[in-house]
Amino acid sequence: MEEVETITDEIVNASYTNAFDLLIGNTDFDTLSNQDEFYLPKDYDDADTVLQYFEEMEDYDKCIQIRDRKI
C-alpha cells in the first residue's frame, strides 16, 4: 500500500518558497532536483499566484521582489 503524505502548512510554504526562488532566479530546476525531495505549487510559474500567496502570508519583502520582477 502506498503511503499518502498529508499536505501540511510547512509543505505548502516550502512549495511556494521554491516557486518564488524559481521566479526571481535564486534557483533552477537542476538545483531543486538535487535535493532529496522538493515541492512546487500547481501554478508555480504564475507570478500572480505566487504573489497572492505571499500577500496572504504578509511577506511583503517577497511581494516587492515578485512585483519588481514582473515590471
Phi and psi in degrees as a GROMACS rama.xvg file:
@    title "Ramachandran Plot"
@    xaxis  label "Phi"
@    yaxis  label "Psi"
@TYPE xy
-76.561  143.014  GLU-2
-84.162  128.194  GLU-3
-97.9191  124.834  VAL-4
-91.0405  132.46  GLU-5
-78.2911  134.115  THR-6
-80.8173  110.579  ILE-7
-98.8508  168.472  THR-8
-59.4075  -34.5448  ASP-9
-63.7422  -41.6854  GLU-10
-67.8159  -42.0638  ILE-11
-61.1455  -45.9192  VAL-12
-62.924  -42.8727  ASN-13
-62.2158  -39.4666  ALA-14
-66.2725  -42.2181  SER-15
-72.7306  -30.9443  TYR-16
-65.4483  -41.3562  THR-17
-61.6092  -43.1975  ASN-18
-62.4491  -42.8242  ALA-19
-58.6475  -48.8075  PHE-20
-61.2866  -37.1121  ASP-21
-66.0499  -44.8055  LEU-22
-61.2183  -41.7373  LEU-23
-95.7177  0.661951  ILE-24
88.3048  16.4015  GLY-25
-75.5968  -19.834  ASN-26
-150.218  173.979  THR-27
-139.71  174.674  ASP-28
-64.0893  -33.6352  PHE-29
-61.1008  -44.5047  ASP-30
-64.8859  -45.1361  THR-31
-61.7154  -39.9201  LEU-32
-69.3899  -15.7809  SER-33
-80.5956  -9.4975  ASN-34
-78.1801  159.806  GLN-35
-57.9153  -43.5809  ASP-36
-155.441  153.114  GLU-37
-149.288  156.854  PHE-38
-123.126  149.516  TYR-39
-138.229  144.083  LEU-40
-70.2111  162.583  PRO-41
-53.6315  -46.1564  LYS-42
-103.978  49.774  ASP-43
-60.2245  -24.4413  TYR-44
-95.3827  5.08916  ASP-45
-95.5135  103.932  ASP-46
-57.5972  -36.1408  ALA-47
-65.6844  -37.8562  ASP-48
-67.3957  -44.7848  THR-49
-65.3863  -41.4466  VAL-50
-59.5122  -44.4523  LEU-51
-60.8041  -41.4121  GLN-52
-59.3397  -48.9012  TYR-53
-71.819  -25.4372  PHE-54
-64.8114  -44.2872  GLU-55
-64.6021  -31.9669  GLU-56
-83.0919  -5.27917  MET-57
59.0148  35.7567  GLU-58
-97.5107  79.3928  ASP-59
-72.7371  -22.9452  TYR-60
-62.4289  -43.8984  ASP-61
-67.5085  -37.6152  LYS-62
-59.2223  -44.1894  CYS-63
-62.44  -41.9718  ILE-64
-64.4881  -40.349  GLN-65
-66.3437  -46.4085  ILE-66
-57.8525  -46.4176  ARG-67
-65.5561  -31.4284  ASP-68
-70.9797  -31.4735  ARG-69
-74.4596  -24.8188  LYS-70
